[in-house]
Amino acid sequence: MVFMAHIPVITSNIGGMAELVQDGVNGLLFQVGDSKDLAKRIQMVIDATGLIERLRKNIKPVIPIENPALEIREIYRSLVSGENNV
């Protein structure tokens, strides 16, 4: 959801968000359970002029879930109706 709003994030280096965030490219990762590392990343955002904008530029557009869902619905509709135009 945050990437849909083009908002860079600071997240731990494990879990779902860690799979989406490239450290220093479109957000920042910190070592899970390491509050000092998290504080370091937050301070980095405060100190580094332009960092947020640089990270924001690297966030790729997010395809809304509705788009693939509509495409799949059309595929099923054409298969059921016998129109094999897929």
Number of C-alpha atoms within 10 A of each C-alpha: 8 10 17 12 11 18 16 23 18 19 21 19 18 12 10 10 15 17 9 13 21 16 16 14 15 25 24 22 21 21 13 13 10 10 11 11 15 19 12 12 17 14 11 13 15 12 10 9 10 11 17 16 13 15 20 19 13 15 21 11 10 12 9 10 8 9 10 11 11 11 11 12 12 13 15 15 13 14 13 10 8 9 11 11 7 8
